[in-house]
Amino acid sequence: MFIIVPHERCRTKWWSDKAKVTFLADPGYWVSSMYGVAFQMRIHTDTSNTPGTFLIDKQGVLRWSHIGIGKANWRDRPTNQEILEKVRGLSK
Protein backbone atom coordinates (compact mmCIF):
# COMPACT_ATOMS: atom_id res chain seq x y z
CA MET A 1 0.00 0.00 0.00
CA PHE A 2 1.20 3.50 -0.70
CA ILE A 3 -0.16 7.02 -0.48
CA ILE A 4 0.29 9.66 -3.17
CA VAL A 5 0.38 13.25 -1.97
CA PRO A 6 0.79 16.54 -3.88
CA HIS A 7 4.05 17.47 -2.17
CA GLU A 8 7.78 17.34 -2.83
CA ARG A 9 9.95 14.26 -2.19
CA CYS A 10 11.72 15.55 0.92
CA ARG A 11 8.38 15.91 2.71
CA THR A 12 7.06 12.52 1.58
CA LYS A 13 10.32 10.83 2.64
CA TRP A 14 9.95 12.30 6.13
CA TRP A 15 6.30 11.16 6.31
CA SER A 16 7.22 7.67 5.09
CA ASP A 17 9.93 7.34 7.72
CA LYS A 18 7.60 8.54 10.50
CA ALA A 19 4.44 6.63 9.53
CA LYS A 20 6.08 3.43 8.22
CA VAL A 21 3.84 3.71 5.15
CA THR A 22 5.15 4.57 1.69
CA PHE A 23 4.25 8.10 0.60
CA LEU A 24 4.89 8.98 -3.05
CA ALA A 25 5.41 12.57 -4.18
CA ASP A 26 3.20 14.20 -6.84
CA PRO A 27 4.59 17.75 -6.82
CA GLY A 28 3.48 18.38 -10.42
CA TYR A 29 -0.11 17.35 -9.58
CA TRP A 30 -0.10 14.78 -12.40
CA VAL A 31 -1.89 12.05 -10.42
CA SER A 32 -4.15 14.62 -8.74
CA SER A 33 -5.18 15.85 -12.19
CA MET A 34 -5.99 12.33 -13.37
CA TYR A 35 -8.50 11.98 -10.53
CA GLY A 36 -9.98 15.46 -10.86
CA VAL A 37 -8.80 16.93 -7.57
CA ALA A 38 -5.84 19.14 -8.56
CA PHE A 39 -5.98 22.85 -7.71
CA GLN A 40 -9.65 22.91 -6.89
CA MET A 41 -9.68 25.26 -3.93
CA ARG A 42 -7.97 28.36 -2.64
CA ILE A 43 -6.58 28.70 0.85
CA HIS A 44 -5.79 32.37 1.51
CA THR A 45 -3.48 33.23 -1.42
CA ASP A 46 -2.45 29.66 -2.26
CA THR A 47 -4.11 26.86 -4.18
CA SER A 48 -4.51 23.34 -2.90
CA ASN A 49 -6.02 20.11 -4.04
CA THR A 50 -9.54 19.19 -3.10
CA PRO A 51 -9.15 16.38 -0.59
CA GLY A 52 -9.64 13.04 -2.26
CA THR A 53 -9.15 9.47 -1.09
CA PHE A 54 -9.00 6.70 -3.67
CA LEU A 55 -8.59 2.96 -3.14
CA ILE A 56 -7.23 1.22 -6.22
CA ASP A 57 -6.69 -2.54 -6.32
CA LYS A 58 -3.61 -4.34 -7.64
CA GLN A 59 -5.19 -4.58 -11.09
CA GLY A 60 -5.55 -0.80 -11.21
CA VAL A 61 -9.34 -0.80 -10.74
CA LEU A 62 -10.77 2.06 -8.69
CA ARG A 63 -12.70 0.33 -5.89
CA TRP A 64 -13.73 3.25 -3.68
CA SER A 65 -13.33 7.01 -3.58
CA HIS A 66 -14.28 9.98 -1.47
CA ILE A 67 -13.88 13.54 -2.77
CA GLY A 68 -14.45 16.48 -0.44
CA ILE A 69 -17.55 18.55 -1.23
CA GLY A 70 -19.08 21.78 -0.02
CA LYS A 71 -17.71 25.18 0.91
CA ALA A 72 -15.45 23.71 3.58
CA ASN A 73 -14.41 20.69 1.50
CA TRP A 74 -10.98 20.69 3.13
CA ARG A 75 -12.76 19.24 6.20
CA ASP A 76 -14.73 16.64 4.24
CA ARG A 77 -12.42 13.67 4.60
CA PRO A 78 -12.99 10.08 5.65
CA THR A 79 -11.53 9.08 9.00
CA ASN A 80 -8.58 6.70 9.18
CA GLN A 81 -10.98 4.09 10.58
CA GLU A 82 -13.35 4.47 7.60
CA ILE A 83 -10.47 4.07 5.17
CA LEU A 84 -9.13 1.00 6.97
CA GLU A 85 -12.60 -0.59 6.92
CA LYS A 86 -12.77 -0.05 3.16
CA VAL A 87 -9.28 -1.53 2.69
CA ARG A 88 -10.19 -4.57 4.79
CA GLY A 89 -13.38 -4.98 2.74
CA LEU A 90 -11.32 -5.14 -0.45
CA SER A 91 -9.14 -7.95 0.84
CA LYS A 92 -12.10 -10.31 1.42
N, C-alpha and C positions, 0 to 999 in steps of 0.2 A: 504494500500500500504506500502511496506517496501523495503529497499535497502540493498543488501548484498555486503559487501566490504571485501577485503582480509587483514583485520587489526584486532588488538586485541580489546577486549571489552571496555577497558577504553577509547580508541579513539572513538569507535562507540557510546558510551554513550554520550560523549561530543558533537559529531555531532548531535545526536538525540535531545538533549536538545536545541542546537542552532537552528537547522533547523525545529524543530517541525514535523519531519518525522522520522519514525522508521528505524534506521540503524541496521543491524544484522552483527555480527562479523563472519568472515570465516578465522581465522588465520592459519588454517591447509590447506587452499586452497582446501578443499573438494568440495565445490560447484563450485569453479573456474575450477577445474579439470573436473567435470561433463560436463561443457559447453565448454571445450577445450581452455581455455584462461589462465590457470595457468602457471607461470614461462616461458613465451614465449619470453621475451626480457631482455636484460641486460642494466642497467643504471649504467655507471661507473663500480664499482666492485660489484654491487648488482643485484639481479634479481627482476623482477616485472611482474605482469600479463599484458598480452595484454589487452588494454581497450576493454571491451565488455559491451553492454547494451542489456538486455533481458526483454521483457514484457511477462509475463506468466499470463494467466487468472485464475480465481478461481477454475477451474477444472484441473489446472496443464498443460494446453496446451500452448505451446510456440506460441505466436501470432506475435511477431516481434523481430528481433535482429539486432544488428549492431556490428561487430567486426572490430577493427582497422586493417588497412592493410598498407603495404608499409614500407619503411625504417624508417620513422618517425611516426610509427603507434601510438605512445603515443599522437600525436596531432589529430589523426583521431577519433573524437568522435562526436556524435550528440549533437546539442545544447539543452539546457533545453526546448526551445520552440518546437523543433522538437519532443522531447520525449513527452511533454505534448499533442501535437497534436495527436500523436499515441495513447496515453492513452485515450484521449477523443473519438477517433475513435472506440476504443474497447467497450466503454460504450453505443454505439448507437444500 
